[in-house]
Amino acid sequence: MPIAKYRKIVLLIALNIGASSITNTLAMTWASTWKDILRGGSTRWKVDDINVKRQSLGHILAHTNSLPGSNKSHIHIFCPLAGDDPFVYYAWQQGHAVTSIDLVPDAVALMRQQFGQSKDEWDIEKNGSTVIWKHKSGRATLYEGDVLENRPELMEKFDAVYDKDSFGALDPKMRRAFCQRLASYTKNDAVVYMEVKYKIKNNEGRKSGPPYHLEKDDIMKLEYFGGDFEYVTELGKVYDLTMGGMEQTGHVLRRSKAR
């Protein structure tokens, strides 16, 4: 085996071990956060305005439809760390295929309820610690598990990614593994629509998180998205937030054809 390839494999193993350890630590925190939300506590970063979701899908389709031979009425969208984000159901309503993943069962349960109360609408599969909910329509799949786990069935499957605050919510030590997963799951020229937090005041608060302060240069570092994605455009502020001192900003990336 060539030395360069061997080193890459060793690095991937190390990254996966490290990221999994952090994921296990954060799992309890995220679960506790959702329990607080369900009890009527702070909704944190949740944005349920359907007009915002319509706008997000519009950005995805505008860039996906620019590709030769693309069909914007039928694309497959991956939604990592989706929680119960209404975007998933909204995109499904518009005729698209959606696959989401979240670690917290309570969040996935709320996502399912958006599709209707009947359990008969879903087929359930188990793969190790992951529970997979497949909607009878064939266009919605909800994973209840670790976003960093390698899932061969998702390789090069998606035309687009909807990432609302996922990258900006992760511990920086998890970012590289996360970006590698998205790279492996997306088709050549796939579009990534990202929303991240921009902390308005240039102070020490920008170094802390989550949510972490992120700009183009942070996102496109070679060890993050810069290795496998091209930067397409900066959207600026995409909608107003109730959280003081921050703006919700958008970015569009495209999967490089180089594999």
C-alpha positions in Angstrom: 0.0 0.0 0.0 1.4 3.5 -0.9 2.6 5.4 2.1 0.4 8.4 1.3 -2.8 6.2 1.2 -1.8 4.4 4.4 -1.3 7.8 6.2 -4.7 8.9 5.0 -6.4 5.8 6.3 -4.7 6.1 9.7 -5.7 9.8 9.9 -9.4 8.9 9.1 -9.4 6.3 11.8 -7.9 8.7 14.3 -10.5 11.4 13.3 -13.3 8.9 13.7 -12.2 7.7 17.1 -11.8 11.3 18.4 -15.0 12.5 16.9 -17.0 9.5 18.2 -15.7 10.2 21.7 -16.8 13.8 21.5 -20.2 12.8 20.1 -20.8 10.4 23.0 -20.0 13.3 25.4 -22.3 15.7 23.6 -25.2 13.3 23.2 -26.4 13.7 26.7 -26.2 17.4 26.5 -28.2 17.5 23.3 -30.8 15.1 24.8 -31.1 17.3 27.9 -31.5 20.4 25.6 -34.4 18.8 23.8 -36.1 17.7 27.0 -35.9 21.3 28.2 -37.4 22.6 24.9 -40.3 20.0 25.1 -41.0 21.2 28.7 -41.4 24.8 27.4 -37.9 26.1 27.9 -35.8 28.2 25.6 -36.2 27.2 21.9 -32.5 28.0 21.4 -31.8 28.3 17.6 -35.1 26.8 16.4 -36.7 28.7 13.5 -40.1 27.3 12.5 -41.2 30.1 10.1 -42.3 28.3 6.9 -41.4 31.4 4.9 -37.8 31.0 6.0 -37.9 27.4 4.9 -39.4 28.3 1.5 -36.6 30.9 1.1 -33.9 28.2 2.0 -35.3 25.8 -0.6 -35.3 28.6 -3.1 -31.6 29.2 -2.6 -30.9 25.4 -3.1 -33.0 25.1 -6.2 -31.6 28.3 -7.8 -28.1 26.9 -7.7 -29.0 23.2 -8.4 -31.0 24.2 -11.4 -28.0 26.0 -12.9 -26.3 22.6 -13.5 -26.6 21.0 -17.0 -29.3 18.4 -17.1 -30.6 19.1 -13.6 -34.3 18.8 -12.7 -35.1 21.1 -9.9 -38.5 19.5 -9.3 -37.0 16.2 -8.1 -33.8 16.4 -6.1 -32.6 14.5 -3.1 -31.6 16.7 -0.1 -29.5 15.6 2.9 -30.3 17.4 6.2 -27.7 16.7 8.9 -28.4 17.4 12.6 -31.9 18.4 11.5 -33.7 18.2 14.9 -37.4 18.7 14.0 -36.6 21.4 11.4 -39.8 22.0 9.3 -37.6 22.4 6.2 -37.5 18.6 5.9 -41.3 18.2 5.7 -41.7 21.4 3.6 -39.2 20.1 1.0 -41.0 16.7 0.9 -44.3 18.5 0.4 -42.8 20.2 -2.7 -42.0 16.8 -4.2 -38.4 16.4 -3.3 -36.7 13.4 -1.5 -35.3 14.2 1.9 -33.0 12.3 4.3 -32.4 13.7 7.7 -30.3 12.6 10.7 -30.3 13.5 14.3 -28.9 11.9 17.4 -31.8 12.7 19.7 -34.9 10.4 19.6 -37.2 13.2 20.9 -36.2 15.4 18.0 -36.8 12.6 15.4 -40.2 11.8 16.9 -41.3 15.4 16.5 -40.0 15.3 12.9 -42.1 12.2 12.2 -45.3 13.9 13.6 -45.1 16.6 10.9 -45.8 13.8 8.4 -48.9 12.7 10.3 -49.8 10.8 13.4 -50.2 7.3 11.9 -47.3 5.0 12.6 -48.4 2.9 9.7 -46.9 5.5 7.4 -43.4 4.4 8.4 -41.2 1.3 8.0 -38.6 0.9 10.8 -35.2 -0.6 10.4 -32.4 -1.0 12.9 -28.7 -0.9 12.0 -26.6 -1.2 15.1 -27.4 1.8 17.4 -29.2 3.6 14.5 -32.9 3.5 14.0 -34.0 4.3 10.4 -37.6 5.5 9.7 -38.6 5.2 6.0 -41.8 6.9 4.9 -44.2 4.9 2.7 -44.0 7.6 0.0 -40.4 6.5 -0.6 -39.2 10.1 -0.4 -38.5 10.6 3.3 -35.9 8.8 5.4 -35.2 9.9 9.0 -32.0 8.5 10.7 -31.9 8.4 14.5 -28.2 8.2 15.1 -24.7 9.7 14.9 -24.1 12.0 11.9 -20.4 11.1 11.9 -21.0 7.3 11.6 -20.0 6.0 8.1 -23.1 4.9 6.2 -22.2 3.3 2.9 -25.8 3.4 1.6 -25.6 7.2 1.5 -22.4 7.4 -0.6 -22.7 9.9 -3.5 -26.5 9.9 -3.1 -27.4 13.6 -2.6 -28.0 16.5 -5.0 -28.0 19.0 -2.2 -27.3 19.5 1.5 -29.4 21.8 3.8 -27.2 22.7 6.8 -28.9 25.0 9.2 -26.3 25.7 12.0 -25.0 22.1 12.0 -21.4 23.0 11.2 -21.5 25.9 13.6 -22.9 23.8 16.4 -20.2 21.2 16.3 -17.1 21.2 18.5 -14.3 22.3 16.2 -12.6 18.9 16.7 -15.6 17.3 15.0 -15.7 19.6 12.0 -13.2 17.7 9.8 -15.0 14.4 10.1 -18.3 16.1 9.5 -17.1 17.7 6.3 -15.6 14.4 5.1 -19.0 12.8 5.6 -20.8 15.4 3.6 -18.2 15.1 0.8 -18.6 11.3 0.6 -22.4 11.6 0.6 -22.8 14.2 -2.1 -22.7 13.8 -5.9 -20.3 15.8 -8.1 -21.5 19.4 -8.3 -24.0 18.9 -5.4 -25.0 22.2 -3.7 -24.5 22.8 0.0 -26.7 25.6 1.5 -25.3 26.6 4.8 -26.6 28.9 7.5 -24.2 30.0 10.3 -24.0 32.6 13.0 -22.1 35.9 12.5 -21.4 37.5 15.8 -21.6 41.3 15.2 -19.2 42.5 17.8 -15.5 41.7 17.2 -14.6 40.5 20.6 -13.6 37.4 22.5 -17.2 36.1 22.1 -16.3 35.1 18.6 -14.0 32.5 19.9 -16.6 30.7 22.0 -19.6 28.6 21.2 -21.8 27.0 20.3 -23.0 28.7 18.3 -19.6 29.5 16.8 -18.9 32.6 14.8 -18.2 31.6 11.2 -17.2 33.4 8.0 -16.2 32.3 4.6 -12.5 31.8 5.5 -13.5 29.6 8.5 -15.8 27.5 6.5 -13.4 27.0 3.6 -10.3 26.0 5.5 -8.5 23.2 3.7 -9.1 20.8 6.5 -12.9 21.6 6.5 -14.9 22.3 3.4 -12.0 23.7 1.4 -10.6 20.3 0.5 -13.7 18.9 -1.3 -15.9 21.9 -2.0 -15.8 25.1 -4.0 -17.2 28.4 -2.7 -20.1 29.7 -4.8 -21.5 32.7 -3.1 -22.1 34.6 0.2 -25.8 35.4 0.8 -25.3 37.8 3.7 -28.0 38.0 6.3 -30.8 35.6 5.3 -33.3 36.5 8.0 -33.7 38.2 11.4 -32.9 36.5 14.7 -34.3 37.0 18.1 -30.8 36.3 19.6 -29.0 39.5 20.3 -25.6 40.3 18.9 -25.8 37.8 16.1 -26.9 37.6 12.5 -28.0 34.5 10.6 -25.9 34.4 7.4 -26.0 32.1 4.4 -23.3 30.5 2.2 -23.5 28.3 -0.9 -20.9 25.7 -1.7 -20.6 23.2 -4.5 -19.0 19.7 -4.4 -15.9 19.6 -6.4 -15.7 17.0 -9.2 -12.3 15.8 -8.0 -12.7 12.5 -6.1 
